[in-house]
Amino acid sequence: MDFVRELLRFMWVRKKFWLFPLVLMLVLFGTLLVLTQGSAVAPFIYTLF
């Protein structure tokens, strides 16, 4: 949790607001990969890419 807080503070202080959508998309894709690992939904997810 400290890493997230530090990352948000970095973006706020350095005015790097354009990084927020990139980080959000990486987190969403990572969560999607973790949740679909070994499940029956995986073949349908792979057709999206």
OpenMM code with the backbone's topology and positions (N, CA, C; nanometers):
from openmm import Vec3, app, unit

residues = "MET ASP PHE VAL ARG GLU LEU LEU ARG PHE MET TRP VAL ARG LYS LYS PHE TRP LEU PHE PRO LEU VAL LEU MET LEU VAL LEU PHE GLY THR LEU LEU VAL LEU THR GLN GLY SER ALA VAL ALA PRO PHE ILE TYR THR LEU PHE".split()
positions = [
    Vec3(0.0827, -0.1196, 0.0000),
    Vec3(0.0000, 0.0000, 0.0000),
    Vec3(0.0870, 0.1258, 0.0000),
    Vec3(0.2035, 0.1172, 0.0584),
    Vec3(0.2936, 0.2336, 0.0581),
    Vec3(0.3377, 0.2699, -0.0832),
    Vec3(0.3550, 0.1665, -0.1658),
    Vec3(0.3968, 0.1914, -0.3037),
    Vec3(0.2910, 0.2718, -0.3798),
    Vec3(0.1665, 0.2369, -0.3603),
    Vec3(0.0569, 0.3074, -0.4287),
    Vec3(0.0504, 0.4523, -0.3809),
    Vec3(0.0618, 0.4709, -0.2506),
    Vec3(0.0586, 0.6063, -0.1953),
    Vec3(0.1757, 0.6899, -0.2470),
    Vec3(0.2931, 0.6286, -0.2540),
    Vec3(0.4104, 0.6995, -0.3028),
    Vec3(0.3983, 0.7317, -0.4515),
    Vec3(0.3423, 0.6389, -0.5283),
    Vec3(0.3218, 0.6631, -0.6709),
    Vec3(0.2234, 0.7773, -0.6945),
    Vec3(0.1131, 0.7787, -0.6193),
    Vec3(0.0163, 0.8875, -0.6337),
    Vec3(0.0753, 1.0219, -0.5918),
    Vec3(0.1542, 1.0217, -0.4859),
    Vec3(0.2201, 1.1451, -0.4420),
    Vec3(0.3181, 1.1944, -0.5472),
    Vec3(0.3927, 1.1021, -0.6090),
    Vec3(0.4861, 1.1389, -0.7162),
    Vec3(0.4124, 1.2040, -0.8321),
    Vec3(0.3000, 1.1419, -0.8729),
    Vec3(0.2251, 1.1978, -0.9850),
    Vec3(0.1675, 1.3347, -0.9499),
    Vec3(0.1279, 1.3544, -0.8273),
    Vec3(0.0695, 1.4825, -0.7870),
    Vec3(0.1754, 1.5921, -0.7809),
    Vec3(0.2907, 1.5622, -0.7220),
    Vec3(0.3955, 1.6631, -0.7045),
    Vec3(0.4603, 1.6987, -0.8374),
    Vec3(0.4878, 1.5989, -0.9190),
    Vec3(0.5561, 1.6221, -1.0467),
    Vec3(0.4613, 1.6578, -1.1609),
    Vec3(0.3321, 1.6653, -1.1320),
    Vec3(0.2292, 1.6975, -1.2324),
    Vec3(0.2331, 1.5992, -1.3491),
    Vec3(0.2467, 1.4715, -1.3180),
    Vec3(0.2498, 1.3661, -1.4197),
    Vec3(0.1142, 1.2960, -1.4241),
    Vec3(0.0107, 1.3729, -1.4466),
    Vec3(-0.1248, 1.3185, -1.4460),
    Vec3(-0.1507, 1.2244, -1.5628),
    Vec3(-0.0711, 1.2339, -1.6681),
    Vec3(-0.0890, 1.1471, -1.7832),
    Vec3(-0.0499, 1.0033, -1.7497),
    Vec3(0.0229, 0.9815, -1.6394),
    Vec3(0.0603, 0.8463, -1.6000),
    Vec3(-0.0564, 0.7693, -1.5388),
    Vec3(-0.1550, 0.8394, -1.4858),
    Vec3(-0.2651, 0.7731, -1.4174),
    Vec3(-0.3410, 0.6749, -1.5071),
    Vec3(-0.3797, 0.7126, -1.6291),
    Vec3(-0.4492, 0.6143, -1.7144),
    Vec3(-0.3622, 0.4935, -1.7494),
    Vec3(-0.2324, 0.5147, -1.7665),
    Vec3(-0.1433, 0.4030, -1.7965),
    Vec3(-0.1354, 0.3061, -1.6801),
    Vec3(-0.1197, 0.3584, -1.5605),
    Vec3(-0.1134, 0.2733, -1.4421),
    Vec3(-0.2457, 0.2011, -1.4220),
    Vec3(-0.3552, 0.2701, -1.4424),
    Vec3(-0.4871, 0.2093, -1.4265),
    Vec3(-0.5072, 0.0940, -1.5256),
    Vec3(-0.4674, 0.1124, -1.6504),
    Vec3(-0.4823, 0.0064, -1.7497),
    Vec3(-0.3925, -0.1129, -1.7170),
    Vec3(-0.2709, -0.0875, -1.6697),
    Vec3(-0.1831, -0.1975, -1.6312),
    Vec3(-0.2414, -0.2771, -1.5160),
    Vec3(-0.2996, -0.2076, -1.4195),
    Vec3(-0.3615, -0.2767, -1.3060),
    Vec3(-0.4817, -0.3582, -1.3524),
    Vec3(-0.5628, -0.3024, -1.4408),
    Vec3(-0.6792, -0.3755, -1.4907),
    Vec3(-0.6399, -0.4999, -1.5705),
    Vec3(-0.5404, -0.4875, -1.6567),
    Vec3(-0.4956, -0.6034, -1.7330),
    Vec3(-0.4330, -0.7083, -1.6424),
    Vec3(-0.3561, -0.6651, -1.5447),
    Vec3(-0.2968, -0.7591, -1.4496),
    Vec3(-0.4027, -0.8323, -1.3705),
    Vec3(-0.5046, -0.7611, -1.3264),
    Vec3(-0.6143, -0.8235, -1.2527),
    Vec3(-0.6901, -0.9215, -1.3420),
    Vec3(-0.7121, -0.8829, -1.4657),
    Vec3(-0.7802, -0.9710, -1.5598),
    Vec3(-0.7021, -1.0999, -1.5820),
    Vec3(-0.5706, -1.0890, -1.5957),
    Vec3(-0.4882, -1.2073, -1.6158),
    Vec3(-0.4878, -1.2974, -1.4931),
    Vec3(-0.4835, -1.2381, -1.3753),
    Vec3(-0.4822, -1.3185, -1.2530),
    Vec3(-0.6158, -1.3882, -1.2329),
    Vec3(-0.7246, -1.3181, -1.2567),
    Vec3(-0.8560, -1.3769, -1.2344),
    Vec3(-0.8925, -1.4849, -1.3358),
    Vec3(-0.8426, -1.4729, -1.4584),
    Vec3(-0.8794, -1.5699, -1.5610),
    Vec3(-0.7790, -1.6828, -1.5747),
    Vec3(-0.6764, -1.6827, -1.4945),
    Vec3(-0.5754, -1.7883, -1.5045),
    Vec3(-0.6360, -1.9231, -1.4643),
    Vec3(-0.6384, -2.0136, -1.5561),
    Vec3(-0.6892, -2.1464, -1.5283),
    Vec3(-0.8401, -2.1579, -1.5232),
    Vec3(-0.9101, -2.0604, -1.5698),
    Vec3(-1.0564, -2.0689, -1.5661),
    Vec3(-1.1111, -2.0987, -1.7055),
    Vec3(-1.2388, -2.1243, -1.7109),
    Vec3(-1.3035, -2.1542, -1.8380),
    Vec3(-1.3260, -2.0282, -1.9212),
    Vec3(-1.3064, -1.9119, -1.8622),
    Vec3(-1.3281, -1.7855, -1.9331),
    Vec3(-1.2065, -1.7471, -2.0163),
    Vec3(-1.0920, -1.8061, -1.9888),
    Vec3(-0.9663, -1.7679, -2.0534),
    Vec3(-0.9724, -1.7718, -2.2064),
    Vec3(-1.0285, -1.8740, -2.2709),
    Vec3(-1.0317, -1.8723, -2.4183),
    Vec3(-1.1093, -1.7540, -2.4760),
    Vec3(-1.2110, -1.7092, -2.4055),
    Vec3(-1.2874, -1.5942, -2.4536),
    Vec3(-1.2113, -1.4642, -2.4362),
    Vec3(-1.1309, -1.4548, -2.3315),
    Vec3(-1.0498, -1.3357, -2.3089),
    Vec3(-0.9418, -1.3259, -2.4163),
    Vec3(-0.8813, -1.4395, -2.4526),
    Vec3(-0.7743, -1.4379, -2.5506),
    Vec3(-0.8238, -1.3975, -2.6902),
    Vec3(-0.9500, -1.4164, -2.7180),
    Vec3(-1.0010, -1.3750, -2.8485),
    Vec3(-1.0109, -1.2235, -2.8595),
    Vec3(-1.0114, -1.1533, -2.7465),
    Vec3(-1.0158, -1.0073, -2.7499),
    Vec3(-0.8848, -0.9485, -2.7995),
    Vec3(-0.7766, -1.0211, -2.7788),
    Vec3(-0.6448, -0.9705, -2.8175),
    Vec3(-0.6017, -1.0359, -2.9446),
] * unit.nanometer
topology = app.Topology()
chain = topology.addChain("A")
for resn in residues:
    res = topology.addResidue(resn, chain)
    for name in ("N", "CA", "C"):
        topology.addAtom(name, app.Element.getBySymbol(name[0]), res)
